[in-house]
Amino acid sequence: MSDLRPTDASPSGAHKSKTVATWLALVLGSLGLHRFYLYGFGDRLAWLHPWPTLLGLYGLQRMELLGQDDRLSWVLMPLLGLMLVNAMICGIVYGLSSDEKWDAQHNGGRASRPSGWGAVIGVVACVFLGGISLMTTIAFSAQRYFETQVEAAQEISQDPSSSGSSR
């Protein structure tokens, strides 16, 4: 199986900042911008990020237009939540990696400036927004699941053919 990451993380030899990667994951990571920054436009995984995010946004728009009873929005909206959680996890991993490991992986071993507080603040924001996104996605999905189970049970209990009395 082929590796989906490019072998040369910095083809142009440009310095890749841990702080910038953390903040890109925080702000636009669900669209894959942090991966484009780190691996370039040839990264296949980066091109997969926008589609579930856009489908989740479409589900959110459908729910706003059609109301909470639209079942397609129930399926699509958790995609947005999962992509946001994925991006926040990437931001946390980027921000918490040691500067030496970061330089070895993304800067070809060339030493760079210490990342400082910018990366730390980015990690804190990623933890905060990631937790909110994860809990919201779980709560929304669980609520919709149990609502469909209650509706199905009500339909079964109101079905005259299942009452057991035949004439």
N, C-alpha and C positions, 0 to 999 in steps of 0.2 A: 504494500500500500504506500502511496506516495505521501510525503510530508506536505501539509498544506501551507506551512510557513516558508517564505523564501529563505534560502540559505544565507544570504548576505542581508542582514537587517538594515544596514545603512549603505545602499549601493552608491550614493553620491559622496559618501565620506562625511556627511554632515553630522554634527553633534545632535544626539537625541536626548532631550531633557526629560528627566523623570517627573519633574513638576508639571511640565507642559502635558505629558502623556496622562498624568493623573487628572488634571483639570479637563482635558479633552474627553476622557472617559466620563467624567462627571457631567459635563455640559451637553455633549453630543455623542456620547458613547453608544447609545442605542442605535445610532445610524452608522456606527463603525468608524467614526472619524479618528479615534485613537489608534486603530489598526492601520489606517491609511498613513497616519503620521509616522508610525513605527516601521511599517513594512512596505509602504509604497502602494501604488495603484494596482500592482500585480498580485496583491494578497487576495486569494479567493474567499477566505472567511470574512474579510471586510465587506466584500460585495454581497454577502448573505445577510448582513445586519439590517439594511434598510427595509427589506420586504416584510418581515414579521412586524417591525415597528409601524410601518405604514398600514398594514392590515389591522393592527391594534388601534391605530388612530381612526381608521375607517369604522371600526366597531364602536368606538366612542362617539363618533359623529352620528352613526345610525341610532344609538341609544338616545342621544339628545333629540334627534328628529322624530323617531318612532316610539319612544318611550321604553320603559324597562321590560316590557313583554316581548321585545324583539329577540328571538332566540339566536339569530346569527350574531348579534352583538355580544351575547353571552359567551360565544365561542371565540370571537375575535379579540375582545378586550383583554383577556389574560395574556395574550401574546405581547401586548405592549408592556404589561407589568413584568413579564419574564425577561424581556429585552432590557428594560430598565435595571432590573436586578443584576443581570449579566454584566451590564456596563459598570455598575457600581462595584461589583466584585473585582472586575479588571482594574478599576481605579484604586481599590484597596491593595491589591497585589502589587501594582506598580509603585504606589507610594510607600509601601512597607518594605520593599526589597532594599537590600543594602546598596550603597552607592558603588561599591566594588563589583558586586554581582551585576548591577545595572550596566555599568561600563563594560564589563566583560561580555554581556549578552547583546547590548544594543550599540555600543560605541567601539567595538573592536578592541577592547582592552585599554583604550586611551583614557587616562584619568580626566575627570571633569570636576567642576566646582561642586562642593557639597550642596545637596538639594535644599536644605534649610527648612524653614517653617512653611513655605508654600506647599510643599508636598504633604506635610503633616495636616495642615488645615484642609487640603483637598481630601485626604483620607477621612478626616472627621465628617466632612460633608457627605462623602460617599457612604459612610456607615449610616448616617442619619437618613439620607434619601433612599438608600438601599433597604433599610429596615422598614420604612414607610411603604415603599413599593411592594416589598414582599408580603407584609401583613395585609395590605389592601387587596392584593391579588388573591391571597388565600381566602380572606373573608368574603370577597365578591364571588369567587368560584364556589365556595362552600354554601353560601346563601342561595345561589341560583340552583345548585344541585338539590338542596333540600326542598326548595320551592317546587321543583319539578316532581320530586317524590311525593309531596303532599298533594299536588294536583292529580297525579296518577292514582293515589289512594282514594281521593274524593270521587274520581270518575268510576273506579271499581265499586265503591260503596253505593253509588247512585244508579248503577246499571241494573235495570229490572230483571234481566236474564240471569244475573248472579244471585238473586235473592233467595233462590231455593224453592219458591212456591210456584208450582206449575198447575194450571187448571185444565 
